[in-house]
């Protein structure tokens, strides 16, 4: 077992004169199954093909390092969107990148997929290119681009790639590899599910759902919002139809979503011979920081029926939950215990939502997930199957493995789903065995009106969970705390809503060290709200905080207790006509400004005195 080739020297050692496939990624080369490119490349290898890795290319020399592949280049921006990686929500350039050597930024270009594809097309004009991963998947249609404040065309148009594989690609890749064995090219595979391609309008397939064209949605925000809903409504593997959108003299075609991965296939993908480490060439830089969070973590599921509007998972991984078998997860845990630097702690057994271990209901097997509705918000569906017994069984077996001291759960927990369970077994075991002092949860806000626009449960649900969590913690004799994730400036959130959240924090003694401003990333429903000022599902107007000043005030309100934020909090309270919250009462957010500056005056006797005002 060894790393895949990254140089001609590696190819020579393996006796390879020309690789079948070359994978190009915006991340450093980390051969671990939490890195999408690692799964893709190892599946290619397991299918009997040769494959090499070009990680974070900077020049023509880098792109040509492995020569020209026999079949195609496969390009991804990496685990994280390149623009999110490179810029903060306030559009400031980041200096760090956990997915780069030494954690230093600058190795990943802006719009990495487009940049890489253009270079490859210039250097290898006859070689086909397939793109995939998060950055490509979420830009498959015309999309609002926050960084340029404009609507951009499908990434297929700007990149010049031949085919886009959207979503989680294992099933589509397997079918694609079989086609390559039959002598086909990417241009012969336009019938595959789970892919997008560009074609001449006369070749457009019949029966497709048509979105307004790029030219229309670029100019008409109402059309953009309606197109967003159409795109989301066709993402179910049972009833999802082909979706088309015209781009100039070409038609973008999204074939129906690929079927979900089976448990056997899921196990197979995660049991391939990964090195589970970064490539040794990064040692001189201090390694790749991203491996630290995942080195001793286990993925047991994917997909999320929580379907929050600001999250990309529904459009990328899908709403249907898929799981690995219990035995596969246990085998991985045993393997972790045999690694030389294992200290006895499994850091996570999770996924997008850790406590989802089966489908939300049985109806979706035949009918798919309900179009235009959510399983948990604003109120849970009556058909939901809230049962943690499988997950509890898995965790118990992991805890019993020799050398395992503790099994933590650090990825997201849906507390609303947990509360629907008929008993408290999971909450009790979570508190007793799987929390490392603090449990991170995501109520996101306290205003129910804003939570409805987020697609989250109402705040009363969180308050019920909070009571049960601390009661369970006290019962097992531990001192543990909830750490809520909170978001400022989401579409729909006014200054008064931010004040409501600040008052909620004060009531519950929450003092967040970090607050996330809403980040309008490509493809999400919330981003459509941000750009259009409309809710795509109701077409009702949505207030959007846009100015730097207002977003700064909303963020400051969520950290009202910090002295550095006092001036902004006071200004927000005055604008919102909430001067009643400036004072010394128990309900007040800030104290009055101290006006005890001294000035010198001369009294009637001509002597200097100090007078306070």
C-alpha positions as CSV (number, residue, x, y, z in Angstrom):
1,X,0.0,0.0,0.0
2,X,1.4,3.4,-1.0
3,X,0.4,6.9,-2.1
4,X,-0.7,7.3,-5.7
5,X,1.8,8.8,-8.2
6,X,2.4,12.5,-7.9
7,X,5.5,12.7,-10.2
8,X,7.1,11.0,-13.2
9,X,9.5,9.4,-10.8
10,X,6.6,7.7,-9.1
11,X,5.2,6.6,-12.4
12,X,8.6,5.1,-13.4
13,X,8.8,3.1,-10.2
14,X,5.4,1.6,-11.0
15,X,6.3,1.0,-14.6
16,X,3.6,3.3,-15.9
17,X,4.3,5.3,-19.1
18,X,0.9,6.9,-19.3
19,X,-1.8,7.2,-16.7
20,X,-5.4,6.4,-17.5
21,X,-6.7,9.2,-15.3
22,X,-5.2,12.3,-13.6
23,X,-7.0,13.9,-10.7
24,X,-6.4,17.6,-10.1
25,X,-7.4,19.0,-6.8
26,X,-7.3,22.4,-5.0
27,X,-6.4,20.6,-1.7
28,X,-3.1,19.2,-0.7
29,X,-2.9,15.5,-1.3
30,X,-4.3,13.8,1.7
31,X,-5.2,10.1,1.2
32,X,-8.1,9.9,3.6
33,X,-11.8,9.0,2.9
34,X,-13.0,12.4,4.2
35,X,-11.3,13.9,1.2
36,X,-13.5,13.4,-1.9
37,X,-10.6,13.1,-4.3
38,X,-9.1,10.3,-2.2
39,X,-12.3,8.2,-2.6
40,X,-12.5,9.0,-6.3
41,X,-8.9,8.1,-7.0
42,X,-8.9,4.9,-5.0
43,X,-12.1,3.8,-6.7
44,X,-10.4,4.3,-10.1
45,X,-7.4,2.3,-8.9
46,X,-9.6,-0.5,-7.6
47,X,-11.4,-0.7,-10.9
48,X,-8.1,-1.6,-12.5
49,X,-7.0,1.7,-14.0
50,X,-3.9,3.8,-13.2
51,X,-4.4,7.2,-11.7
52,X,-2.2,10.0,-10.5
53,X,-2.7,13.1,-8.4
54,X,-1.8,16.8,-9.2
55,X,-2.4,18.7,-6.0
56,X,-2.6,22.5,-5.9
57,X,-0.9,23.1,-9.3
58,X,0.7,26.6,-9.6
59,X,2.3,26.6,-13.1
60,X,2.3,24.9,-16.4
61,X,5.1,22.7,-15.2
62,X,2.8,21.4,-12.4
63,X,-0.1,20.7,-14.8
64,X,2.3,18.8,-17.2
65,X,4.1,16.9,-14.4
66,X,2.3,13.6,-15.1
67,X,1.8,14.0,-18.8
68,X,-1.5,13.5,-20.7
69,X,-4.0,10.9,-19.3
70,X,-5.3,8.2,-21.6
71,X,-9.0,8.9,-20.7
72,X,-9.5,12.2,-19.0
73,X,-8.6,14.7,-16.3
74,X,-10.9,14.8,-13.2
75,X,-10.9,18.2,-11.6
76,X,-12.2,19.4,-8.2
77,X,-11.7,22.6,-6.2
78,X,-11.2,20.4,-3.1
79,X,-13.2,19.7,0.0
80,X,-14.0,23.4,0.5
81,X,-15.2,26.0,-2.0
82,X,-12.2,27.9,-3.2
83,X,-13.8,31.3,-2.7
84,X,-15.0,30.5,0.8
85,X,-11.5,29.2,1.5
86,X,-9.9,32.4,0.2
87,X,-12.2,35.1,1.5
88,X,-14.1,35.9,4.7
89,X,-17.8,36.9,4.6
90,X,-16.6,40.5,4.7
91,X,-14.6,39.8,1.5
92,X,-11.2,40.0,3.2
93,X,-8.5,37.7,2.0
94,X,-7.7,34.8,4.3
95,X,-4.1,34.1,5.2
96,X,-4.7,30.5,6.3
97,X,-6.0,27.3,4.7
98,X,-6.3,24.1,6.7
99,X,-6.3,22.1,3.5
100,X,-2.9,23.4,2.4
101,X,0.7,22.6,3.5
102,X,1.5,24.3,6.8
103,X,-2.0,25.7,6.9
104,X,-0.9,28.7,4.8
105,X,-3.2,30.3,2.3
106,X,-2.3,31.2,-1.3
107,X,-2.0,27.7,-2.7
108,X,-5.6,27.6,-4.0
109,X,-6.5,30.0,-6.8
110,X,-9.8,31.9,-6.8
111,X,-12.5,29.8,-8.7
112,X,-10.1,26.9,-8.7
113,X,-12.2,24.6,-10.9
114,X,-12.4,27.2,-13.7
115,X,-8.7,28.1,-13.3
116,X,-7.5,24.5,-13.5
117,X,-9.8,23.6,-16.4
118,X,-8.7,26.6,-18.5
119,X,-5.0,25.7,-18.0
120,X,-5.6,22.0,-18.9
121,X,-7.6,23.0,-22.0
122,X,-4.8,25.2,-23.1
123,X,-2.1,22.6,-22.5
124,X,-4.0,19.5,-23.5
125,X,-6.7,20.7,-26.0
126,X,-7.7,17.2,-27.1
127,X,-8.1,15.7,-23.7
128,X,-11.6,15.6,-22.1
129,X,-12.2,17.0,-18.6
130,X,-14.7,15.9,-16.0
131,X,-15.4,18.2,-13.0
132,X,-17.0,17.4,-9.7
133,X,-16.9,18.0,-5.9
134,X,-18.6,20.8,-3.9
135,X,-17.4,23.8,-5.9
136,X,-18.6,22.4,-9.3
137,X,-21.7,20.7,-7.9
138,X,-23.2,23.9,-6.4
139,X,-22.5,25.9,-9.5
140,X,-24.1,23.6,-12.0
141,X,-26.8,26.1,-12.9
142,X,-26.7,29.8,-13.4
143,X,-25.9,31.1,-9.9
144,X,-25.5,34.2,-7.8
145,X,-21.9,34.8,-7.1
146,X,-21.4,36.8,-3.8
147,X,-17.8,37.7,-4.5
148,X,-18.5,39.5,-7.8
149,X,-22.1,40.5,-6.8
150,X,-23.4,39.1,-10.1
151,X,-25.2,36.1,-11.6
152,X,-22.7,33.8,-13.3
153,X,-23.4,31.0,-15.8
154,X,-23.1,27.3,-15.1
155,X,-19.5,26.4,-14.2
156,X,-19.5,24.2,-17.3
157,X,-19.7,27.3,-19.5
158,X,-16.8,29.2,-17.8
159,X,-14.6,26.1,-17.3
160,X,-14.9,24.6,-20.7
161,X,-15.1,21.1,-19.0
162,X,-16.9,18.3,-20.9
163,X,-19.0,16.9,-18.2
164,X,-20.0,17.7,-14.6
165,X,-20.6,15.0,-12.0
166,X,-22.9,16.5,-9.3
167,X,-23.5,15.2,-5.8
168,X,-21.7,12.3,-4.2
169,X,-20.1,10.6,-7.2
170,X,-19.3,6.9,-6.3
171,X,-22.3,5.4,-8.1
172,X,-21.9,7.6,-11.2
173,X,-18.2,7.1,-11.2
174,X,-18.6,3.3,-11.2
175,X,-20.9,3.4,-14.2
176,X,-18.5,5.9,-15.9
177,X,-15.5,3.6,-15.4
178,X,-17.5,0.7,-16.9
179,X,-18.2,2.8,-20.0
180,X,-14.5,3.7,-20.3
181,X,-13.7,0.0,-20.3
182,X,-16.0,-0.3,-23.2
183,X,-14.1,2.3,-25.1
184,X,-16.4,5.2,-24.6
185,X,-15.5,8.8,-24.0
186,X,-17.2,11.4,-21.7
187,X,-19.0,12.7,-24.8
188,X,-20.7,9.3,-25.1
189,X,-22.0,9.3,-21.5
190,X,-24.7,12.0,-21.7
191,X,-27.4,9.4,-20.6
192,X,-25.8,8.9,-17.2
193,X,-27.8,10.0,-14.1
194,X,-26.1,12.4,-11.8
195,X,-24.3,14.4,-14.5
196,X,-24.7,17.7,-16.3
197,X,-23.5,18.6,-19.8
198,X,-23.9,21.3,-22.5
199,X,-25.4,20.5,-25.8
200,X,-26.9,22.3,-28.8
201,X,-30.5,23.3,-28.2
202,X,-31.8,20.9,-30.9
203,X,-30.3,18.0,-28.9
204,X,-32.2,18.9,-25.8
205,X,-34.0,15.9,-24.3
206,X,-37.8,15.9,-24.3
207,X,-39.9,16.1,-21.1
208,X,-37.4,18.2,-19.1
209,X,-38.3,20.9,-16.6
210,X,-37.1,24.2,-18.0
211,X,-35.6,27.0,-15.9
212,X,-35.5,30.5,-17.3
213,X,-32.3,31.1,-19.3
214,X,-29.1,32.5,-17.9
215,X,-29.8,35.8,-19.7
216,X,-33.2,36.1,-18.0
217,X,-32.2,35.1,-14.5
218,X,-29.3,37.4,-14.7
219,X,-31.6,40.4,-15.2
220,X,-34.9,39.2,-13.5
221,X,-34.7,38.4,-9.8
222,X,-38.2,36.9,-9.8
223,X,-37.2,34.5,-12.5
224,X,-34.1,33.6,-10.6
225,X,-36.1,32.7,-7.5
226,X,-38.6,30.6,-9.4
227,X,-35.7,28.8,-11.1
228,X,-34.1,28.0,-7.7
229,X,-37.3,26.3,-6.6
230,X,-37.5,24.2,-9.8
231,X,-33.9,23.1,-9.3
232,X,-34.5,22.0,-5.7
233,X,-37.8,20.3,-6.5
234,X,-36.2,18.0,-9.0
235,X,-33.3,16.7,-6.7
236,X,-35.1,13.6,-5.5
237,X,-33.9,10.3,-6.9
238,X,-37.4,8.9,-7.2
239,X,-39.3,11.6,-8.9
240,X,-36.6,14.1,-10.0
241,X,-36.8,15.0,-13.7
242,X,-34.2,16.3,-16.2
243,X,-33.7,20.0,-15.7
244,X,-32.6,22.3,-18.5
245,X,-31.4,25.9,-18.7
246,X,-30.4,27.8,-21.8
247,X,-27.0,29.5,-21.8
248,X,-26.6,31.5,-25.0
249,X,-26.4,29.1,-28.0
250,X,-26.0,26.1,-25.7
251,X,-28.4,24.2,-23.5
252,X,-27.3,23.1,-20.0
253,X,-28.8,19.7,-19.2
254,X,-28.9,18.2,-15.7
255,X,-29.9,14.5,-15.8
256,X,-32.0,13.2,-13.0
257,X,-30.2,12.6,-9.7
258,X,-28.2,9.4,-9.3
259,X,-29.7,6.7,-7.0
260,X,-28.4,6.6,-3.5
261,X,-25.4,4.5,-2.7
262,X,-26.2,1.1,-1.2
263,X,-24.8,0.2,2.2
264,X,-22.6,-2.4,0.6
265,X,-21.2,0.2,-1.9
266,X,-20.8,2.8,1.0
267,X,-18.8,0.2,3.0
268,X,-16.7,-0.6,-0.1
269,X,-15.8,3.1,-0.8
270,X,-14.6,3.6,2.8
271,X,-12.7,0.3,3.1
272,X,-10.4,1.0,0.1
273,X,-6.6,1.0,1.0
274,X,-6.2,4.6,2.1
275,X,-2.9,5.7,3.6
276,X,-5.0,7.8,6.0
277,X,-2.4,10.6,6.0
278,X,-1.0,13.5,4.0
279,X,1.7,12.8,1.4
280,X,5.2,12.8,2.9
281,X,6.2,15.7,0.6
282,X,4.4,18.0,3.0
283,X,6.5,17.1,6.1
284,X,8.9,20.0,5.5
285,X,6.0,22.4,5.8
286,X,4.7,20.9,9.0
287,X,2.0,18.7,7.4
288,X,-1.6,19.5,6.4
289,X,-3.7,20.7,9.4
290,X,-7.0,19.4,8.0
291,X,-6.0,15.8,8.8
292,X,-6.0,16.5,12.6
293,X,-9.8,16.8,12.8
294,X,-10.5,13.6,10.8
295,X,-7.6,11.3,11.5
296,X,-9.4,9.5,14.3
297,X,-13.0,10.3,13.2
298,X,-15.4,7.9,11.5
299,X,-18.1,8.8,8.9
300,X,-21.1,6.5,9.4
301,X,-23.7,8.4,7.3
302,X,-24.4,11.0,4.6
303,X,-27.3,13.0,3.4
304,X,-29.6,15.1,5.6
305,X,-33.4,15.4,5.8
306,X,-33.0,18.4,8.1
307,X,-32.8,20.5,4.9
308,X,-31.8,23.9,6.3
309,X,-32.1,26.6,3.7
310,X,-28.6,28.0,4.2
311,X,-27.0,24.6,3.9
312,X,-25.7,23.1,0.7
313,X,-26.1,19.4,1.7
314,X,-29.6,19.0,0.2
315,X,-28.3,20.0,-3.2
316,X,-25.0,18.1,-3.0
317,X,-25.4,15.0,-0.8
318,X,-29.2,14.9,-1.0
319,X,-31.9,14.7,1.7
320,X,-32.0,10.9,1.8
321,X,-29.9,9.4,4.6
322,X,-27.5,6.7,3.6
323,X,-25.4,4.7,6.2
324,X,-22.5,2.3,6.4
325,X,-23.0,-1.0,8.1
326,X,-22.3,-1.4,11.7
327,X,-19.6,-3.9,11.0
328,X,-17.8,-1.7,8.6
329,X,-17.7,1.2,11.1
330,X,-16.5,-1.2,13.8
331,X,-13.7,-2.5,11.5
332,X,-12.5,1.0,10.9
333,X,-12.5,1.8,14.6
334,X,-10.4,-1.3,15.3
335,X,-8.0,-0.2,12.5
336,X,-7.7,3.2,14.2
337,X,-6.7,1.6,17.4
338,X,-3.8,0.0,15.7
339,X,-2.3,3.2,14.3
340,X,0.9,4.3,16.1
341,X,-0.3,7.7,17.3
342,X,-3.8,6.6,18.5
343,X,-4.3,7.8,22.1
344,X,-7.5,6.0,22.9
345,X,-10.0,8.6,21.6
346,X,-12.3,8.4,18.6
347,X,-13.0,12.0,17.9
348,X,-16.3,11.6,16.1
349,X,-18.8,9.1,14.7
350,X,-20.9,11.2,12.5
351,X,-21.6,12.9,9.2
352,X,-23.7,15.9,8.2
353,X,-26.0,15.1,11.0
354,X,-24.6,12.6,13.5
355,X,-27.8,11.1,14.9
356,X,-29.4,10.3,11.5
357,X,-29.1,6.5,11.1
358,X,-32.0,5.7,8.8
359,X,-34.6,7.2,6.5
360,X,-36.9,9.9,7.9
361,X,-39.9,7.7,7.0
362,X,-40.6,4.6,4.9
363,X,-42.8,6.4,2.4
364,X,-39.8,7.9,0.6
365,X,-38.7,4.4,-0.6
366,X,-41.6,4.5,-3.0
367,X,-42.5,8.1,-3.3
368,X,-39.3,10.0,-2.5
369,X,-39.0,12.9,0.0
370,X,-42.0,15.3,0.0
371,X,-41.5,18.0,-2.6
372,X,-41.4,21.5,-1.2
373,X,-41.6,20.4,2.4
374,X,-39.3,19.7,5.3
375,X,-39.3,16.7,7.6
376,X,-38.6,18.6,10.8
377,X,-39.5,22.3,10.3
378,X,-41.4,24.4,11.2
379,X,-43.0,21.4,12.9
380,X,-42.0,17.7,12.5
381,X,-43.9,15.6,10.0
382,X,-46.4,13.1,11.6
383,X,-44.7,10.3,9.6
384,X,-41.2,10.8,10.9
385,X,-39.5,7.8,12.3
386,X,-37.4,9.1,15.3
387,X,-35.5,6.1,16.5
388,X,-31.9,6.1,17.8
389,X,-31.7,2.4,18.6
390,X,-29.3,1.6,15.7
391,X,-27.0,4.5,16.5
392,X,-27.0,3.6,20.2
393,X,-26.1,0.0,19.4
394,X,-23.3,1.2,17.2
395,X,-21.9,3.5,19.8
396,X,-22.0,0.9,22.5
397,X,-20.0,-1.5,20.4
398,X,-17.4,1.1,19.6
399,X,-17.0,1.9,23.3
400,X,-16.3,-1.7,24.0
401,X,-13.4,-2.0,21.6
402,X,-10.1,-2.7,23.3
403,X,-7.8,0.4,23.5
404,X,-10.8,2.8,23.0
405,X,-11.1,5.1,26.0
406,X,-13.7,7.5,24.7
407,X,-15.9,7.9,21.7
408,X,-17.0,11.5,21.1
409,X,-19.7,12.9,18.9
410,X,-18.6,16.3,17.5
411,X,-20.5,16.6,14.2
412,X,-23.9,18.1,14.2
413,X,-26.7,16.7,16.4
414,X,-30.3,17.5,15.5
415,X,-31.8,18.1,18.9
416,X,-35.3,18.5,17.5
417,X,-35.1,15.0,16.1
418,X,-33.7,13.7,19.3
419,X,-36.7,15.0,21.3
420,X,-39.1,13.1,19.0
421,X,-37.7,9.8,20.1
422,X,-40.1,7.8,22.3
423,X,-37.5,7.5,25.1
424,X,-34.4,9.4,26.3
425,X,-31.9,6.6,25.9
426,X,-29.8,8.4,23.3
427,X,-29.7,11.7,25.2
428,X,-28.8,9.9,28.4
429,X,-25.9,8.0,26.7
430,X,-24.8,11.0,24.8
431,X,-24.4,13.0,28.0
432,X,-22.8,10.2,29.9
433,X,-20.4,8.9,27.3
434,X,-20.0,11.0,24.2
435,X,-19.6,14.7,25.2
436,X,-16.2,16.2,25.8
437,X,-17.3,18.9,28.3
438,X,-19.1,20.8,25.6
439,X,-21.8,19.8,23.1
440,X,-22.1,22.0,20.0
441,X,-25.7,22.5,18.8
442,X,-27.2,24.8,16.2
443,X,-30.4,26.6,17.2
444,X,-29.0,29.4,14.8
445,X,-31.5,32.1,16.0
446,X,-34.2,33.0,18.5
447,X,-36.7,34.7,16.3
448,X,-39.2,32.2,15.0
449,X,-39.9,34.3,12.0
450,X,-36.2,34.2,11.0
451,X,-36.0,30.5,11.9
452,X,-38.9,29.8,9.5
453,X,-36.8,31.4,6.7
454,X,-33.8,29.3,7.7
455,X,-35.9,26.2,7.7
456,X,-35.1,25.5,11.3
457,X,-37.4,24.5,14.3
458,X,-38.8,27.2,16.5
459,X,-36.7,28.3,19.5
460,X,-39.1,26.7,22.0
461,X,-37.8,23.3,20.8
462,X,-34.2,24.3,21.7
463,X,-35.3,25.5,25.1
464,X,-37.0,22.2,25.8
465,X,-33.8,20.4,24.7
466,X,-31.7,22.7,26.9
467,X,-33.7,21.8,30.0
468,X,-33.4,18.0,29.3
469,X,-29.7,18.2,28.5
470,X,-28.8,19.9,31.8
471,X,-31.2,17.7,33.7
472,X,-29.5,14.6,32.2
473,X,-26.1,16.1,32.9
474,X,-26.9,16.7,36.5
475,X,-28.3,13.2,36.8
476,X,-25.0,11.6,35.7
477,X,-23.0,13.9,38.0
478,X,-21.1,15.8,35.3
479,X,-20.4,19.4,34.5
480,X,-21.1,19.8,30.8
481,X,-22.3,22.7,28.7
482,X,-24.1,23.5,25.5
483,X,-22.3,25.6,22.9
484,X,-24.9,27.0,20.5
485,X,-24.1,28.0,17.0
486,X,-25.7,31.4,16.2
487,X,-26.0,33.2,12.9
488,X,-26.3,36.9,12.2
489,X,-27.7,38.7,9.2
490,X,-29.6,35.8,7.6
491,X,-32.2,37.0,5.1
492,X,-35.3,38.1,7.0
493,X,-33.3,39.1,10.1
494,X,-33.9,42.8,11.1
495,X,-32.2,44.7,13.9
496,X,-35.2,43.9,16.1
497,X,-34.7,40.2,15.4
498,X,-31.0,40.5,16.3
499,X,-32.1,42.3,19.5
500,X,-34.5,39.4,20.3
501,X,-31.6,37.0,19.9
502,X,-29.4,39.1,22.2
503,X,-32.1,39.0,24.8
504,X,-32.4,35.3,24.4
505,X,-28.7,34.9,25.0
506,X,-28.9,37.0,28.1
507,X,-31.8,35.0,29.5
508,X,-30.0,31.7,28.9
509,X,-26.5,33.0,29.9
510,X,-25.1,32.4,26.5
511,X,-21.9,34.3,25.6
512,X,-20.7,33.1,22.2
513,X,-17.0,33.6,21.5
514,X,-17.7,33.4,17.8
515,X,-20.6,34.4,15.6
516,X,-21.1,33.4,12.0
517,X,-22.4,36.1,9.7
518,X,-24.6,34.6,6.9
519,X,-22.4,33.7,4.0
520,X,-24.2,33.6,0.6
521,X,-22.6,30.6,-1.0
522,X,-23.6,29.4,-4.4
523,X,-26.7,27.2,-4.8
524,X,-28.5,27.5,-1.5
525,X,-32.1,28.7,-1.0
526,X,-30.9,31.3,1.5
527,X,-28.5,32.7,-1.1
528,X,-31.4,33.0,-3.5
529,X,-33.3,35.0,-0.8
530,X,-30.2,37.2,-0.3
531,X,-29.9,38.0,-4.0
532,X,-33.5,38.3,-5.0
533,X,-35.2,39.5,-1.7
534,X,-37.8,36.8,-2.3
535,X,-38.6,33.5,-0.7
536,X,-38.4,31.0,-3.7
537,X,-41.1,28.8,-2.1
538,X,-43.7,31.5,-1.4
539,X,-42.4,34.4,-3.6
540,X,-43.1,36.7,-0.7
541,X,-40.6,39.6,-0.1
542,X,-37.8,39.0,2.4
543,X,-36.0,41.7,4.1
544,X,-32.2,41.4,3.5
545,X,-29.6,43.1,5.7
546,X,-27.0,44.2,3.1
547,X,-25.0,47.2,4.4
548,X,-21.7,46.7,6.1
549,X,-23.0,48.9,9.0
550,X,-26.1,46.9,9.6
551,X,-24.4,43.6,9.4
552,X,-21.8,44.9,11.9
553,X,-24.5,46.0,14.3
554,X,-26.3,42.6,14.1
555,X,-23.1,40.8,14.7
556,X,-22.2,43.1,17.6
557,X,-25.7,42.5,19.2
558,X,-24.9,38.8,19.3
559,X,-21.8,39.7,21.4
560,X,-23.4,42.7,23.2
561,X,-21.4,41.9,26.4
562,X,-18.0,42.7,24.7
563,X,-16.8,46.2,25.6
564,X,-15.5,46.6,22.0
565,X,-19.0,46.3,20.7
566,X,-20.7,48.8,23.0
567,X,-20.9,51.7,20.6
568,X,-22.4,49.5,17.8
569,X,-24.9,47.9,20.2
570,X,-26.0,51.4,21.5
571,X,-26.4,52.7,17.9
572,X,-28.5,49.6,17.0
573,X,-30.7,50.0,20.0
574,X,-31.3,53.6,19.3
575,X,-32.1,53.0,15.6
576,X,-34.5,50.2,16.7
577,X,-36.1,52.5,19.3
578,X,-35.1,50.2,22.1
579,X,-33.5,52.7,24.5
580,X,-35.2,50.7,27.2
581,X,-32.4,48.1,26.9
582,X,-29.8,50.7,27.8
583,X,-29.6,50.9,31.6
584,X,-28.8,49.0,34.7
585,X,-31.9,46.8,34.9
586,X,-31.8,43.0,34.7
587,X,-33.3,43.1,31.2
588,X,-30.8,45.7,29.8
589,X,-28.1,44.8,27.3
590,X,-25.7,47.6,28.1
591,X,-25.2,50.2,30.8
592,X,-25.5,53.9,30.1
593,X,-22.4,55.7,28.9
594,X,-20.4,57.1,31.8
595,X,-20.5,60.9,31.5
596,X,-18.3,61.7,34.4
597,X,-15.6,63.6,32.5
598,X,-14.3,66.4,34.5
599,X,-13.9,70.0,33.4
600,X,-12.2,72.8,35.1
601,X,-14.2,75.9,36.1
602,X,-13.4,79.1,38.0
603,X,-15.7,79.9,41.0
604,X,-16.8,83.4,42.1
605,X,-13.6,83.7,44.2
606,X,-11.5,83.2,41.2
607,X,-10.3,79.8,42.3
608,X,-10.1,76.8,40.0
609,X,-12.6,74.0,40.8
610,X,-13.5,70.7,39.3
611,X,-17.1,70.3,38.3
612,X,-18.6,67.0,37.3
613,X,-21.4,66.7,34.8
